[in-house]
């Protein structure tokens, strides 16, 4: 019974928080501006590793957010 009350209170609290625009959990590191920067590198000869370092993300994250990026 105690567990059910805890779950019910947690769900109610999360529902109220969402109504006020607060989303629980870890914030995303890839913002829209970072994705836009990664999609438009300074020139086509820039290695993807340098682009990833510039936007402070890993190569795997870069490939996940920009599917057209080649793995070279």
Secondary structure, DSSP 8 states (H G I E B T S, - for coil): -HHHHHHHHHHHHHHHHHHTT---S---S--HHHHHHHHS-SSTTS-HHHHHHHTT--HHHHHHH-TT----
